[in-house]
Amino acid sequence: MLSDRPFSISGICERDIDLLLLEEFRSNPDFATWFTSEALRIEPGICSGALRSVTDTSGESDLEVEFRDPSGRTTRVLIENKIAESFQPRQALRYAERAASYRDRNECQDTITVLVAPAAYIGSDIDHGFQAHVTYESIRDWFRRQKQSQPRAAHKADILDSAIEKSHSGYNPIEDAGVTGFWKEYWELASREAPELEMREPPGKPSGSGFVNFRPPDLPVSIRLRHKLVHGNVDLEFKGFANRLAELRARFGDQLQEGMILTSASQSGVVRIKVPAISPSRSLPEQIDAVREGLRAAQRLLAWYRKTGK
């Protein structure tokens, strides 16, 4: 008899998680508020639209969700959902292109590209080219904290647990020879022209690799210096300050130099310099000027922090 066996959920696939999230965005304002304010660290908003499998000439978004904040400003969140599958060629870049097209057509005021995946997939050093990430574990834990909706919330937490367990079979990113070649040339250039940035020699890279991390030894572990290639940003990130920009503004606001802006990115507050976007799937020589501009911006931010941040 079925009653003699515990509940079991098997064969979970990405489509199941897509539909779980879509249901929550459309029917659960508490979840939408948590996802925007706590997971993405952006202005809490009301979900004003949510679609699954949105396709255009640049590719497909697993989910697109639009949030409207109290002032009426809209942010469209483009979500790529992964359990264990590898990235498609230029996938993060195509998400960025799609987001830019929405802003250019004035369909929304802001956009953010998000990777939703198990923590084991994302890893400890985010290098997938998306602007933010949300782990399955954090979503599962949110459901577990819900008291009024049990056992419904418990069931959804179990679904996510099954997906997390499936991911433990291992995300094995497929190395992309072209992207790996770009990274190798980038590292060689950085080592020659900006050695103070202390970029480490990169291993083989999958197609989605779009965030370059610099490792100057005098930067605290809570601060990261990154060149976000496909987004055209060089960021000095202060972890945990996404909702504490007033503190950063009080500390650094009157010391920002020309071209530097203070904003947020995922869970961090950042001092940012905009630079030309770069595609890791193209050769470095044909983008050499843009790469050098990014390195100069990173040098500027490092020198600025060494002068003002200590």
C-alpha positions in Angstrom: 0.0 0.0 0.0 1.1 3.5 -0.7 0.5 4.5 2.9 3.2 2.0 4.0 5.8 4.0 2.1 7.2 7.5 2.8 6.6 10.2 0.3 9.2 10.1 -2.6 10.0 12.5 -5.3 12.2 11.3 -8.1 13.1 12.3 -11.7 13.1 16.1 -10.9 14.1 18.2 -13.9 14.6 21.9 -14.5 11.1 22.3 -15.9 9.7 21.2 -12.5 11.7 24.0 -10.8 10.7 26.5 -13.5 7.0 25.8 -12.8 7.5 25.8 -9.0 9.1 29.3 -9.2 6.5 30.5 -11.7 3.7 29.5 -9.3 5.3 31.3 -6.4 6.0 34.5 -8.3 2.4 34.7 -9.6 0.6 33.7 -6.4 2.7 34.3 -3.4 3.6 38.0 -2.7 5.7 37.0 0.4 7.9 34.9 -1.9 8.2 37.7 -4.4 9.2 40.1 -1.7 11.8 37.7 -0.3 13.3 37.0 -3.7 13.7 40.7 -4.5 14.8 42.1 -1.2 16.7 39.2 0.4 17.9 37.1 -2.4 18.6 39.7 -5.1 19.1 42.7 -2.7 17.1 45.0 -4.8 14.1 47.3 -3.9 11.3 45.0 -2.8 8.6 44.8 -5.5 5.3 43.4 -6.4 5.3 40.8 -9.2 3.5 42.5 -12.2 4.2 39.7 -14.7 5.9 36.3 -15.0 6.5 34.1 -18.0 8.2 30.8 -18.6 10.4 30.0 -21.7 10.6 33.4 -23.3 12.3 33.2 -26.7 13.7 35.8 -29.1 16.4 36.0 -31.7 19.1 36.0 -29.0 17.9 32.9 -27.3 15.7 31.8 -24.4 15.1 32.9 -20.8 13.9 30.1 -18.6 11.8 32.6 -16.6 11.2 36.4 -16.9 9.6 38.1 -14.0 8.8 41.8 -13.8 8.6 43.6 -10.4 7.2 47.0 -9.7 8.5 48.9 -6.7 6.4 51.4 -4.7 7.6 54.3 -6.9 6.3 52.5 -10.0 9.8 51.7 -11.4 9.9 48.3 -13.1 12.7 45.7 -13.0 12.7 42.7 -15.3 14.5 39.7 -13.9 15.8 37.2 -16.4 16.4 33.8 -14.8 18.5 30.9 -16.1 17.6 27.8 -14.1 20.2 25.0 -13.9 20.4 21.7 -12.0 23.4 20.0 -13.7 23.4 20.8 -17.4 26.3 22.7 -18.8 26.0 26.2 -20.2 25.2 26.7 -23.9 27.7 28.8 -25.9 27.6 32.5 -25.0 24.6 31.8 -22.8 25.3 34.5 -20.2 26.2 37.0 -22.9 22.9 36.3 -24.7 21.0 36.9 -21.5 22.9 40.3 -21.1 22.0 41.2 -24.7 18.4 40.3 -24.2 18.2 42.4 -21.1 19.8 45.4 -22.8 17.3 45.1 -25.6 14.4 45.4 -23.1 15.9 48.6 -21.7 16.6 50.0 -25.1 13.0 49.5 -26.1 11.8 51.1 -22.8 9.9 47.9 -21.8 11.3 48.3 -18.2 13.6 50.7 -16.4 16.0 48.1 -15.0 17.1 44.5 -15.7 19.0 41.9 -13.8 20.2 38.5 -15.1 20.1 35.8 -12.5 21.4 32.2 -12.3 19.3 30.0 -10.0 21.0 26.7 -9.3 22.2 24.4 -6.5 25.1 25.7 -4.5 27.3 22.9 -5.8 26.7 24.1 -9.4 27.4 27.7 -8.6 30.5 27.0 -6.6 32.4 29.3 -4.2 33.9 31.5 -6.9 31.1 32.9 -9.1 32.2 32.9 -12.7 29.1 32.4 -14.8 28.6 35.8 -16.2 25.2 36.5 -14.6 24.7 39.6 -12.5 23.3 37.7 -9.5 22.8 34.2 -8.3 20.2 32.5 -6.0 20.8 29.0 -4.7 18.3 26.2 -4.5 19.3 25.8 -0.9 18.2 29.4 0.0 14.9 28.9 -1.7 14.4 25.6 0.0 15.2 27.2 3.4 12.7 29.9 2.7 9.9 27.3 2.3 11.0 25.6 5.4 10.5 28.8 7.4 6.9 29.1 6.3 4.6 28.1 9.1 1.1 28.9 7.7 1.4 27.1 4.4 2.5 23.6 5.7 2.4 21.0 4.4 2.4 22.7 1.0 5.7 24.5 1.8 7.2 21.3 3.1 6.4 19.6 -0.2 8.1 22.3 -2.2 11.1 22.2 0.0 11.2 18.4 -0.7 11.1 19.1 -4.4 14.1 21.4 -4.1 15.9 18.8 -1.9 15.5 16.3 -4.7 16.9 18.7 -7.2 19.8 19.4 -4.9 20.5 15.7 -4.5 20.4 15.3 -8.3 23.0 18.0 -8.6 25.4 16.1 -6.3 26.0 13.7 -9.2 28.2 16.5 -10.3 28.3 19.6 -12.5 31.1 19.0 -14.9 31.6 22.1 -16.9 32.7 21.4 -20.5 35.8 23.3 -21.3 35.5 25.7 -24.3 38.7 25.9 -26.2 38.0 29.4 -27.5 37.0 30.8 -24.2 40.0 29.2 -22.5 42.3 30.8 -25.1 40.8 34.2 -24.5 41.3 33.8 -20.7 44.9 32.7 -21.2 45.7 35.8 -23.4 43.9 38.0 -20.9 46.0 36.7 -18.1 49.2 37.1 -20.0 48.3 40.7 -20.9 47.3 41.5 -17.3 50.5 40.0 -16.0 52.6 42.2 -18.3 50.6 45.5 -18.1 48.9 45.4 -14.7 50.9 43.0 -12.5 49.7 44.8 -9.3 46.2 43.3 -9.9 47.7 39.8 -9.2 45.4 37.9 -11.6 46.0 34.2 -11.1 46.7 31.9 -14.1 43.3 30.6 -15.2 42.4 26.9 -15.6 40.3 25.7 -18.5 37.1 27.6 -18.8 33.5 26.7 -19.8 31.7 28.9 -22.3 29.8 31.0 -19.6 33.0 32.3 -17.9 32.7 36.0 -17.8 33.9 37.4 -14.4 37.7 38.0 -13.9 38.8 38.1 -10.3 41.9 40.0 -9.3 43.7 39.0 -6.1 45.8 41.9 -4.7 47.0 40.5 -1.4 46.2 43.7 0.5 42.5 43.6 -0.3 40.4 42.2 2.7 38.6 39.0 2.0 35.3 40.9 2.2 36.2 43.1 -0.7 36.6 41.8 -4.3 37.9 43.5 -7.5 36.3 42.1 -10.6 36.1 42.7 -14.3 32.6 41.6 -15.4 33.4 41.2 -19.1 30.0 40.7 -20.7 28.3 43.4 -18.6 31.0 46.1 -19.2 31.6 46.7 -15.5 34.7 46.8 -13.4 33.6 46.6 -9.7 35.1 46.9 -6.3 32.7 44.9 -4.3 32.0 45.3 -0.6 30.2 42.0 0.4 27.0 42.3 2.3 26.5 46.1 1.6 23.8 45.8 -1.1 21.2 47.2 1.4 23.8 49.4 3.2 24.7 51.8 0.4 24.1 54.8 2.8 27.1 53.6 4.9 29.3 53.3 1.8 28.1 56.7 0.6 28.9 58.3 3.9 32.4 56.8 3.9 33.3 57.2 0.2 30.8 59.5 -1.5 32.8 62.7 -1.5 36.0 60.8 -2.6 34.6 59.1 -5.7 36.6 60.1 -8.8 35.4 60.9 -12.3 33.6 57.9 -13.8 33.1 56.1 -10.5 29.6 55.3 -9.3 28.2 53.7 -6.2 25.6 51.1 -6.7 24.6 47.5 -5.7 25.3 44.1 -7.4 23.7 41.0 -6.0 24.6 41.0 -2.2 27.3 43.6 -2.5 27.6 47.3 -2.6 30.1 48.3 -5.4 32.1 51.2 -6.6 31.9 50.8 -10.4 33.5 52.0 -13.5 31.7 51.4 -16.8 33.9 50.0 -19.6 33.2 48.4 -23.0 31.5 45.0 -22.9 33.8 42.1 -23.9 32.8 38.6 -25.3 35.1 35.8 -24.0 34.0 33.7 -27.0 35.8 36.2 -29.4 39.5 36.4 -29.7 41.4 38.9 -27.5 43.3 40.7 -30.2 40.1 41.9 -31.8 39.0 43.4 -28.4 42.4 44.5 -27.2 41.5 48.1 -26.7 38.4 47.2 -24.6 40.5 44.7 -22.5 43.1 47.4 -21.8 40.4 49.8 -20.8 39.1 47.3 -18.4 42.5 46.7 -16.9 43.1 50.4 -16.5 39.8 50.7 -14.7 40.8 47.9 -12.3 44.1 49.6 -11.7 42.3 52.9 -10.9 39.9 51.2 -8.5 42.7 49.4 -6.7 44.8 52.6 -6.4 41.7 54.5 -5.2 41.0 52.0 -2.5 44.6 51.9 -1.3 44.4 55.7 -0.9 40.9 56.1 0.6 39.8 52.7 2.0 42.4 52.1 4.7 
